[in-house]
Amino acid sequence: MATRIFALVIGIDEYKSGAIWNLDSSADDARCVSQWLMQSLAVPKEHIQLLVNQEATKAAFENKFMEHLINNPHIERNDAILIYFAGHGSIIRAREGWFENGSGDAQALCTYDYDSKSALGRCAGISDRSLLAMISELSEVKGNNTTLILDCCFSSSSLSPSARDRRFVRCTPTLKATTDDLFGGLWRGAVEKKYPAGSGFLQDDCRSHVTILPCQPGEKASEEKDGGTFTREFIAMSKRTTLHDLPCSELIQRLSSSLGRTHHQHPVCVGHHRDRVLFSGAPFSLDSRFVPIDVDTYDCRVEMGAMHGVVLGTEFSIHGHNRRCSLNPSLDNCRVIEVFPTWSIARRTSRDRTLQLGSSWAQVRRWNNRTPFRVHVKNTFSSFFRKLISCFKPSTDIDGLSLHDEMNIEQVHKPALADISIGVHTHDVRVEAHDRLMPPQPHAFRIDKSTSRSSILDEAARFYMHLHRTNPENPFENHLSMDLFKVEPRSGRKIGASLVNDGAASVLRGRGAYYGVTIRNNSNSELWPYLAFMDVNGFDIHFLYHPSPTTEVA
């Protein structure tokens, strides 16, 4: 499930001006933030605009801000937006009238061409006044769910005279750009907007966005070869912390306590909405793979039963919440010992009475399907190369595709014996289905490995398990029947006879065609009908009709 976060990510190590010393890890930080968004928060690659080094000029920053954020038709109001910058910060003396009151220095983000001369004058980067106005305009169009993260500082007066010590600080003095250059480079929408002197990017009551800075005023934002001190720890803490219920201000307070002890950096979070969850919780949507579980001392009631595919021996892991993209370790495991239609009883594998779990969430760890799911791997250049590598190390996958222990998956060597054939190529995985219950495919469909690699086989195996799942006891044999028929769109009147023949129906796709389903229950039991669509192009299962068990029965 893709996360609705859109990001403009910038990292600059190399500067055009020879008077500005280059950094070591700002560009890598920007790449790491992009990877974190994609891998940990499920953000699609096309939602991220990455600019590094020579790409990150002042003009490119402003153009991409307009193109990728303000004018992006795919961003809906209140979607989460991240603006991240790693590189040098600086200050420039501001002219009279720059601030709402008083005078002082303006803070600036040093773009690649900072303090260098062009036909339009000398570049003064992106000033605090410009960026605040840009984000204000963004909030008018896309809402106020924007987070600005800066890994730089603006304390150039406290820089060490030693070039060696100065090299690891993300701040540089401004040597040539003037107050006129600063005003000349002002964002056009900022001309009528002024801000209090002395606050810079730290606008404490700003309502358009939340700002996160790597250190307090007067402190230095440092970096090492393996990354900026703040960015490195921010990503690491996000991976070891439960984020879905943690206010952004508290997350940064934890970072401040950690970095204050080790690097004398105290990150800051400001803005009217600083007590919101990070990105207002956009990545942390409900995960339907988890179901409620009521945990007693030894036994548990799991809200999944025979109708969901649970059998004796199905194993669950027990978790504290049911949110995506937020740390959710397994607290215990349990194994099903009794199965009912819509729920089951499971026994905890741990006998630790001190572990009080109560109402928690469960996820299937192993379905315990008896019939193996058979996979045939086609020979491709990529698969041949992987097989050569696998000769030198133990493998827990099939041709580069990770295997989880949820499903009973078996590799076969002939397509005729397989449920699916898989060809692992450099950029994608091509899947061809062989099952008799599935319509023949004219060609194999492709799955992008960058987003689906670790779960392709698990998803396909789960799809086939539900496709073939039956109740061996046949409790409603000859008591249930179903008809599928075309209907007239306006009146809902049936057209022709039932399309169901010997338990199957062939439906031809047609524009404006409508179909109806009738289920007849001739048993003495109350039943609740569910209607699911099983999409073979991706092994997705979508519920089209999900009744309320308190009001509707078949």
BADO-947402 format. One record per residue (C-alpha): x, y negated, z; residue in three letters. Coordinates in steps of 0.001 Angstrom, whole numbers. Last residue first. Example, Ala and Ser with C-alpha at 12.3 -4.5 7.8 and 13.67 -1.06 7.14 Angstrom:
BEGIN
PT        x        y        z  rest
PT    13670     1060     7140   SER
PT    12300     4500     7800   ALA
***
This chain:
BEGIN
PT        x        y        z  rest
PT   -28237    15008     3380   ALA
PT   -27899    12842     6458   VAL
PT   -27807     9116     7016   GLU
PT   -28091     6941    10108   THR
PT   -25700     7926    12895   THR
PT   -23150     9629    10639   PRO
PT   -22550     6366     8741   SER
PT   -21868     7392     5194   PRO
PT   -18607     7085     3205   HIS
PT   -19208     6733     -516   TYR
PT   -16560     5996    -3120   LEU
PT   -13659     7422    -1118   PHE
PT   -10431     7126    -3096   HIS
PT    -7875     9953    -3338   ILE
PT    -4660     9094    -5188   ASP
PT    -2458    11663    -6928   PHE
PT     -853     9019    -9181   GLY
PT    -2674     9594   -12442   ASN
PT    -4719    12559   -11174   VAL
PT    -7208    10208    -9507   ASP
PT    -9467    12066    -7086   MET
PT   -12683    10121    -6516   PHE
PT   -14458    10944    -3263   ALA
PT   -18136    11118    -2316   LEU
PT   -18996    12058     1258   TYR
PT   -22269    13679     2292   PRO
PT   -23265    14031     5971   TRP
PT   -24981    17308     6793   LEU
PT   -27783    18251     9172   GLU
PT   -28061    22018     9438   SER
PT   -31000    24297     8626   ASN
PT   -29785    24825     5082   SER
PT   -31517    23775     1872   ASN
PT   -29382    20640     1392   ASN
PT   -29717    19181    -2074   ARG
PT   -27095    16745    -3356   ILE
PT   -28027    14360    -6172   THR
PT   -25393    12327    -7994   VAL
PT   -26006     9478   -10432   GLY
PT   -24092     8282   -13464   TYR
PT   -23804     4961   -15266   TYR
PT   -22219     4328   -18687   ALA
PT   -21534      684   -19584   GLY
PT   -18473     1472   -21666   ARG
PT   -18020     5203   -22072   GLY
PT   -15816     7847   -20490   ARG
PT   -17090    11321   -21190   LEU
PT   -18107    13376   -18176   VAL
PT   -17567    17132   -18125   SER
PT   -19264    18868   -15216   ALA
PT   -18301    21828   -13039   ALA
PT   -20052    24251   -10667   GLY
PT   -21305    26646   -13337   ASP
PT   -22708    23802   -15410   ASN
PT   -23312    20364   -13922   VAL
PT   -24398    17796   -16515   LEU
PT   -27952    17760   -15183   SER
PT   -30597    17206   -17840   ALA
PT   -31393    14067   -19784   GLY
PT   -31454    10441   -18674   ILE
PT   -32478     9839   -15072   LYS
PT   -34088     6490   -14293   ARG
PT   -31997     3939   -12374   GLY
PT   -34182     1173   -13798   SER
PT   -31489    -1223   -14939   ARG
PT   -28516     1063   -15672   PRO
PT   -30454     4045   -17134   GLU
PT   -28953     7064   -15447   VAL
PT   -26659     9880   -16572   LYS
PT   -26719    13048   -14524   PHE
PT   -24797    14976   -11896   LEU
PT   -26649    17615    -9920   ASP
PT   -25531    19284    -6695   MET
PT   -26604    22384    -4810   SER
PT   -26312    23556    -1220   LEU
PT   -27809    26594      518   HIS
PT   -26420    29308    -1785   ASN
PT   -23202    29414      291   GLU
PT   -23500    27064     3240   PHE
PT   -21332    28919     5792   PRO
PT   -18747    29974     3155   ASN
PT   -16437    31579     5780   GLU
PT   -13337    30857     3693   PRO
PT   -14105    27120     3737   ASN
PT   -12583    25664      619   THR
PT    -9688    23313     -180   ARG
PT    -8558    23434    -3797   HIS
PT    -8515    19688    -4559   LEU
PT    -7688    18855     -941   HIS
PT    -4506    20932    -1032   MET
PT    -3695    19666    -4516   TYR
PT    -3730    16033    -3381   PHE
PT    -1650    16843     -292   ARG
PT      947    18518    -2508   ALA
PT     1049    15544    -4887   ALA
PT     1419    13069    -2011   GLU
PT     4159    15132     -354   ASP
PT     6005    15598    -3646   LEU
PT     6011    11885    -4455   ILE
PT     6716    10723     -892   SER
PT    10370     9704     -701   SER
PT    10614     8376    -4236   ARG
PT     7478     6276    -4322   SER
PT     8557     2622    -4374   THR
PT    11947     2620    -6083   SER
PT    11155     5891    -7831   LYS
PT     8494     4272   -10051   ASP
PT     6034     7010   -10981   ILE
PT     5485     7950   -14600   ARG
PT     2688     9895   -16251   PHE
PT     3372    12983   -18366   ALA
PT     1636    13082   -21714   HIS
PT    -1665    14135   -23295   PRO
PT    -2962    15147   -19864   GLN
PT    -5331    18098   -19588   PRO
PT    -8198    17497   -17160   PRO
PT    -7569    18871   -13663   MET
PT    -9209    21966   -12238   LEU
PT    -6934    24291   -14259   ARG
PT    -3806    22806   -12661   ASP
PT     -820    22163   -14921   HIS
PT        3    18517   -14089   ALA
PT     2940    16645   -15657   GLU
PT     4961    14163   -13623   VAL
PT     7687    11838   -14822   ARG
PT     9884    10304   -12099   VAL
PT    11396     6890   -12735   ASP
PT    14539     4832   -13164   HIS
PT    17310     7353   -13819   THR
PT    15093    10304   -14628   HIS
PT    13709    13095   -12449   VAL
PT    11415    15297   -14535   GLY
PT     8658    16969   -12536   ILE
PT     6382    19821   -13524   SER
PT     3191    20394   -11556   ILE
PT     1170    23328   -10197   ASP
PT     3875    25699   -11353   ALA
PT     4025    29317   -12546   LEU
PT     3587    28517   -16248   ALA
PT     6177    25726   -15929   PRO
PT     8872    28318   -15117   LYS
PT    11649    28057   -12526   HIS
PT     9663    27669    -9306   VAL
PT    10314    25372    -6319   GLN
PT     8094    25904    -3267   GLU
PT     6369    23326    -1080   ILE
PT     4556    24189     2170   ASN
PT     3618    20703     3240   MET
PT     4229    18332     6157   GLU
PT     7941    19204     6541   ASP
PT     9076    16304     4398   HIS
PT    10972    16876     1175   LEU
PT    12930    14037     -393   SER
PT    13160    13856    -4160   LEU
PT    16747    14000    -5457   GLY
PT    16340    17256    -7352   ASP
PT    14228    18988    -4737   ILE
PT    15284    17821    -1295   ASP
PT    16952    18914     1917   THR
PT    20375    19481      375   SER
PT    23701    20620     1830   PRO
PT    26778    18989      287   LYS
PT    29308    19751    -2442   PHE
PT    27127    21720    -4850   CYS
PT    24485    19012    -4430   SER
PT    26635    16660    -6508   ILE
PT    26513    18929    -9556   LEU
PT    22758    19369    -9082   LYS
PT    22345    15620    -9013   ARG
PT    24108    15255   -12372   PHE
PT    21906    17931   -13932   PHE
PT    18806    16177   -12549   SER
PT    19877    12884   -14094   SER
PT    20645    14468   -17473   PHE
PT    17249    16121   -17445   THR
PT    16197    19723   -16827   ASN
PT    12582    19911   -15737   LYS
PT    11824    20697   -12113   VAL
PT     8882    23095   -11584   HIS
PT     6943    22623    -8354   VAL
PT     4650    25110    -6621   ARG
PT     2540    24100    -3633   PHE
PT     2598    27066    -1284   PRO
PT     -614    28792     -201   THR
PT     -840    28992     3601   ARG
PT    -1354    25315     4337   ASN
PT      -58    24565     7825   ASN
PT     -922    20876     7471   TRP
PT     2333    19792     9114   ARG
PT     2981    16402    10706   ARG
PT     -535    15034    10430   VAL
PT     -750    11694    12194   GLN
PT    -2280    10993    15592   ALA
PT    -3187     7786    17424   TRP
PT    -3536     7121    21131   SER
PT    -6167     7075    23857   SER
PT    -4503     8521    26960   GLY
PT     -708     8830    26617   LEU
PT      579     9515    30138   GLN
PT     3992    11173    29822   LEU
PT     4700    12101    33455   THR
PT     3061    15499    32896   ARG
PT     5867    16609    30568   ASP
PT     4646    19889    29114   ARG
PT     5526    18845    25569   SER
PT     3978    20861    22746   THR
PT      593    19290    23403   ARG
PT    -2379    21485    22626   ARG
PT    -4891    20546    19941   ALA
PT    -8686    20573    19888   ILE
PT   -10399    19634    16637   SER
PT   -12785    17160    15087   TRP
PT   -15210    16832    12147   THR
PT   -16230    20426    11354   PRO
PT   -14685    22031    14462   PHE
PT   -11225    23638    14772   VAL
PT    -9585    25164    17855   GLU
PT    -5881    25597    18680   ILE
PT    -4423    22663    16729   VAL
PT     -755    21899    17545   ARG
PT      489    18807    19371   CYS
PT     3493    16507    19204   ASN
PT     4777    13725    21480   ASP
PT     5673    10043    21500   LEU
PT     6462     9776    17774   SER
PT     7941     6393    16982   PRO
PT     5847     3490    15662   ASN
PT     7977      496    14692   LEU
PT     5735    -1786    12656   SER
PT     5425    -1552     8861   CYS
PT     1903     -115     8943   ARG
PT     -330     -165    11998   ARG
PT    -1966     2766    13774   ASN
PT     -641     2457    17330   HIS
PT     1087     4373    20141   GLY
PT     1845     7568    18281   HIS
PT     1195    11319    18589   ILE
PT     2543    13746    15978   SER
PT      126    16319    14672   PHE
PT      483    19993    13742   GLU
PT    -2037    22179    11930   THR
PT    -1844    25629    13537   GLY
PT    -5499    26514    13093   LEU
PT    -6795    24564    10107   VAL
PT    -7365    20859     9391   VAL
PT    -8396    20045     5810   GLY
PT   -10446    16917     6519   HIS
PT   -13784    18781     6540   MET
PT   -12257    21294     8957   ALA
PT   -11554    18676    11589   GLY
PT    -9965    15312    12285   MET
PT   -10767    13113    15292   GLU
PT    -8183    14840    17501   VAL
PT    -9159    15870    21048   ARG
PT    -6062    16652    23048   CYS
PT    -4953    19331    25504   ASP
PT    -2143    19375    28085   TYR
PT    -2589    16472    30504   THR
PT    -5233    14808    28369   ASP
PT    -4721    12945    25100   VAL
PT    -7631    11403    23198   ASP
PT    -6644    11127    19547   ILE
PT    -7802     8533    17029   PRO
PT    -6696     9023    13411   VAL
PT    -3572     7802    11615   PHE
PT    -3123     8159     7854   ARG
PT    -5513     5229     7403   SER
PT    -2776     2750     8337   ASP
PT    -4322     -533     9454   LEU
PT    -2473    -3565     8113   SER
PT      799    -4762     9610   PHE
PT     2449    -6462     6643   PRO
PT      136    -9514     6764   ALA
PT      311    -9911    10573   GLY
PT      299   -13697    10564   SER
PT     3652   -13565     8713   PHE
PT     5213   -12729    12112   LEU
PT     2474   -12644    14780   VAL
PT     1180   -16086    15632   ARG
PT     2590   -17978    18597   ASP
PT     4590   -20317    16338   ARG
PT     1395   -21694    14793   HIS
PT     1949   -25378    15710   HIS
PT     5556   -25169    14575   GLY
PT     8885   -24219    16082   VAL
PT    11029   -21081    16497   CYS
PT    14631   -21539    17664   VAL
PT    17654   -19246    17613   PRO
PT    20154   -19586    20486   HIS
PT    23720   -18995    19334   GLN
PT    26503   -18558    21894   HIS
PT    27675   -15433    20030   HIS
PT    27247   -12516    22449   THR
PT    25112   -13757    25346   ARG
PT    23141   -16333    23366   GLY
PT    22696   -13828    20559   LEU
PT    20641   -11437    22709   SER
PT    18630   -13969    24695   SER
PT    17947   -16018    21557   SER
PT    16868   -12938    19639   LEU
PT    14382   -12088    22393   ARG
PT    13103   -15673    22266   GLN
PT    12808   -15342    18488   ILE
PT    10483   -12352    18860   LEU
PT     8552   -14197    21574   GLU
PT     7933   -17187    19307   SER
PT     6835   -14901    16475   CYS
PT     4170   -13378    18676   PRO
PT     4489    -9571    19042   LEU
PT     1385    -7485    18280   ASP
PT     2357    -6028    14873   HIS
PT     6105    -6253    15475   LEU
PT     6998    -3179    17522   THR
PT    10759    -3673    17699   THR
PT    13719    -1627    16472   ARG
PT    13469    -2563    12790   LYS
PT    12681    -6229    13427   SER
PT    15672    -6360    15793   MET
PT    18077    -5243    13052   ALA
PT    16653    -7730    10545   ILE
PT    16983   -10642    12994   PHE
PT    20421    -9439    14166   GLU
PT    21918    -9537    10666   ARG
PT    20161   -12778     9805   THR
PT    21403   -14553    12961   PHE
PT    25058   -13523    12854   THR
PT    25286   -14002     9106   GLY
PT    26532   -10911     7360   GLY
PT    29082    -8098     7176   ASP
PT    32125   -10335     6663   LYS
PT    31145   -12536     9581   GLU
PT    28838   -15502     9940   GLU
PT    28227   -18362    12339   SER
PT    25414   -20854    12772   ALA
PT    26940   -23441    15099   LYS
PT    25308   -25162    18067   GLU
PT    24650   -28913    18355   GLY
PT    20942   -28580    17644   PRO
PT    19759   -25068    18626   GLN
PT    20628   -22018    16580   CYS
PT    19488   -19716    13789   PRO
PT    16412   -21754    12791   LEU
PT    12875   -20407    12397   ILE
PT    10208   -22780    11085   THR
PT     6463   -22033    11108   VAL
PT     4334   -23659     8435   HIS
PT     1790   -26336     7465   SER
PT      753   -27305    11003   ARG
PT     3999   -28997    12160   CYS
PT     3935   -29595    15916   ASP
PT     7624   -28946    16646   ASP
PT     9105   -30320    13445   GLN
PT    12654   -29007    13772   LEU
PT    13711   -29435    10114   PHE
PT    15179   -32852    10895   GLY
PT    14102   -34021    14373   SER
PT    16289   -37111    14827   GLY
PT    14034   -39661    13155   ALA
PT    10322   -38974    12957   PRO
PT     8947   -37969     9531   TYR
PT     7973   -39862     6388   LYS
PT     5664   -39016     3520   LYS
PT     4947   -41489      705   GLU
PT     8078   -40657    -1281   VAL
PT     7833   -37004     -354   ALA
PT     5694   -35933    -3333   GLY
PT     8449   -36891    -5781   ARG
PT    11035   -34788    -3952   TRP
PT    13906   -37088    -2999   LEU
PT    17012   -36803    -5163   GLY
PT    17383   -40538    -5691   GLY
PT    16930   -41166    -1960   PHE
PT    19807   -38874    -1031   LEU
PT    21968   -40173    -3894   ASP
PT    21333   -43731    -2668   ASP
PT    22295   -42729      876   THR
PT    25557   -41421     -539   THR
PT    27002   -38094    -1722   ALA
PT    30808   -38082    -1584   LYS
PT    32159   -36216     1441   LEU
PT    29196   -34493     3069   THR
PT    30514   -32326     5896   PRO
PT    29925   -28573     5718   THR
PT    27883   -26106     7770   CYS
PT    27539   -22348     7763   ARG
PT    30463   -21630    10106   VAL
PT    32890   -18778     9332   PHE
PT    35319   -20880     7269   ARG
PT    35599   -23543     9939   ARG
PT    37746   -21322    12137   ASP
PT    40319   -20739     9378   ARG
PT    40172   -24329     8111   ALA
PT    41098   -25549    11604   SER
PT    39727   -29059    12193   PRO
PT    36839   -27367    14054   SER
PT    33370   -28542    13172   LEU
PT    31522   -30580    15803   SER
PT    30646   -33475    13483   SER
PT    29233   -31033    10917   SER
PT    26418   -29987    13239   SER
PT    23765   -29244    10580   PHE
PT    23320   -25481    10750   CYS
PT    22618   -22598     8376   CYS
PT    20472   -19470     8360   ASP
PT    17137   -21131     7596   LEU
PT    13823   -19273     7848   ILE
PT    10646   -21059     6727   LEU
PT     7442   -19088     7329   THR
PT     4242   -19923     5461   THR
PT      708   -18874     6460   ASN
PT     -625   -22447     6242   ASN
PT    -2886   -22155     3209   GLY
PT    -2147   -21652     -500   LYS
PT    -3053   -24984    -2145   VAL
PT    -2839   -27531      669   GLU
PT     -159   -25431     2361   SER
PT     2096   -25663     -704   LEU
PT     1850   -29460     -711   GLU
PT     2952   -29509     2933   SER
PT     5727   -27057     2036   ILE
PT     7062   -29481     -577   MET
PT     6762   -32426     1815   ALA
PT     8764   -30604     4479   LEU
PT    11309   -29624     1827   LEU
PT    11818   -33205      643   SER
PT    12040   -34791     4113   ARG
PT    14507   -32142     5269   ASP
PT    16683   -32856     2228   SER
PT    17271   -30381     -588   ILE
PT    20742   -30986    -2012   GLY
PT    22359   -34426    -2269   ALA
PT    23561   -33979    -5856   CYS
PT    25557   -36867    -7332   ARG
PT    23996   -38646   -10269   GLY
PT    21622   -37620   -13063   LEU
PT    24411   -36903   -15553   ALA
PT    26014   -34675   -12947   SER
PT    28293   -35080    -9930   LYS
PT    28936   -32574    -7169   SER
PT    28019   -33048    -3495   ASP
PT    25744   -29965    -3611   TYR
PT    25718   -28062    -6906   ASP
PT    25142   -24615    -5329   TYR
PT    22438   -25983    -2996   THR
PT    23420   -27414      375   CYS
PT    20302   -27654     2523   LEU
PT    20079   -31201     3865   ALA
PT    19543   -32932     7206   GLN
PT    18959   -36677     7242   ALA
PT    21008   -38864     9557   ASP
PT    19811   -41799    11622   GLY
PT    17352   -44645    11746   SER
PT    14331   -45672    13826   GLY
PT    10685   -45006    13120   ASN
PT     8756   -43184    10446   GLU
PT    12055   -42292     8830   PHE
PT    13674   -43276     5520   TRP
PT    12984   -46978     6087   GLY
PT    16651   -47972     6218   GLU
PT    18822   -45529     4307   ARG
PT    19705   -42062     5565   ALA
PT    23253   -40995     6464   ARG
PT    23756   -37508     5098   ILE
PT    23854   -34254     7075   ILE
PT    24881   -30740     6034   SER
PT    23756   -27141     5839   GLY
PT    25767   -24427     4131   HIS
PT    24354   -21119     3000   GLY
PT    21400   -18874     3774   ALA
PT    17874   -19977     2846   PHE
PT    14603   -18074     3259   TYR
PT    11129   -19268     2237   ILE
PT     8513   -16675     3162   LEU
PT     4849   -16796     2135   ILE
PT     1976   -14801     3637   ALA
PT    -1322   -14900     1757   ASP
PT    -3550   -17557     3331   ASN
PT    -5060   -18651      -22   ARG
PT    -4333   -16188    -2771   GLU
PT     -969   -15866    -4471   ILE
PT    -1343   -14162    -7862   HIS
PT    -1970   -17463    -9659   PRO
PT     1573   -18668    -8816   ASN
PT     1552   -22453    -9254   ASN
PT     2633   -23344    -5699   ILE
PT     4852   -20321    -5040   LEU
PT     6790   -18778    -7931   HIS
PT     6623   -21657   -10410   GLU
PT     6678   -24652    -8074   MET
PT     9264   -23326    -5641   PHE
PT    11110   -21794    -8579   LYS
PT    11480   -25232   -10189   ASN
PT    12572   -26914    -6937   GLU
PT    15234   -24335    -6106   PHE
PT    16357   -24168    -9756   ALA
PT    16785   -27974    -9885   ALA
PT    18827   -28003    -6676   LYS
PT    21018   -25189    -7994   THR
PT    20681   -21624    -6718   ALA
PT    21554   -19553    -9774   GLU
PT    25262   -20313    -9358   GLN
PT    25279   -18589    -5910   ASN
PT    22187   -16445    -5369   VAL
PT    18499   -16911    -6227   LEU
PT    15941   -14198    -5436   LEU
PT    12235   -14563    -6274   GLN
PT    10279   -11851    -4461   ILE
PT     6691   -10823    -5240   HIS
PT     7891    -8852    -8292   GLU
PT     9801    -6513    -5982   LYS
PT     6613    -5432    -4236   PRO
PT     6609    -6037     -443   VAL
PT     6384    -2792     1552   ALA
PT     7507    -4389     4857   LEU
PT    10513    -2190     5662   SER
PT    11772    -1312     2173   GLN
PT    10719    -4275       50   MET
PT    10991    -7077     2609   LEU
PT    14159    -5633     4120   TRP
PT    15695    -5275      651   GLN
PT    14981    -8944     -101   SER
PT    16404    -9964     3286   VAL
PT    19509    -7879     2553   CYS
PT    19949    -9586     -826   ARG
PT    19741   -13004      820   ALA
PT    22214   -11892     3476   ASP
PT    24568   -10662      750   ASP
PT    24476   -14131     -818   ALA
PT    25243   -15699     2562   SER
PT    28101   -13293     3308   SER
PT    31533   -14783     2728   ASP
PT    31297   -18582     2557   LEU
PT    33059   -20966      211   ASN
PT    34724   -24147     1364   TRP
PT    33227   -27334      -20   ILE
PT    35708   -29821    -1573   ALA
PT    35990   -27738    -4746   GLY
PT    32399   -28604    -5559   SER
PT    30568   -25873    -7457   LYS
PT    29930   -23791    -4363   TYR
PT    30245   -20042    -3853   GLU
PT    28569   -18299     -912   ASP
PT    24937   -19214    -1527   ILE
PT    21820   -17250     -568   GLY
PT    18235   -18047    -1547   ILE
PT    14999   -16075    -1071   VAL
PT    11618   -17373    -2295   LEU
PT     9093   -14887     -980   ALA
PT     5545   -13686    -1516   PHE
PT     3900   -11446     1067   ILE
PT      732    -9503      300   ARG
PT     1984    -6080     1324   THR
PT     1597    -3244    -1182   ALA
PT        0        0        0   MET
***
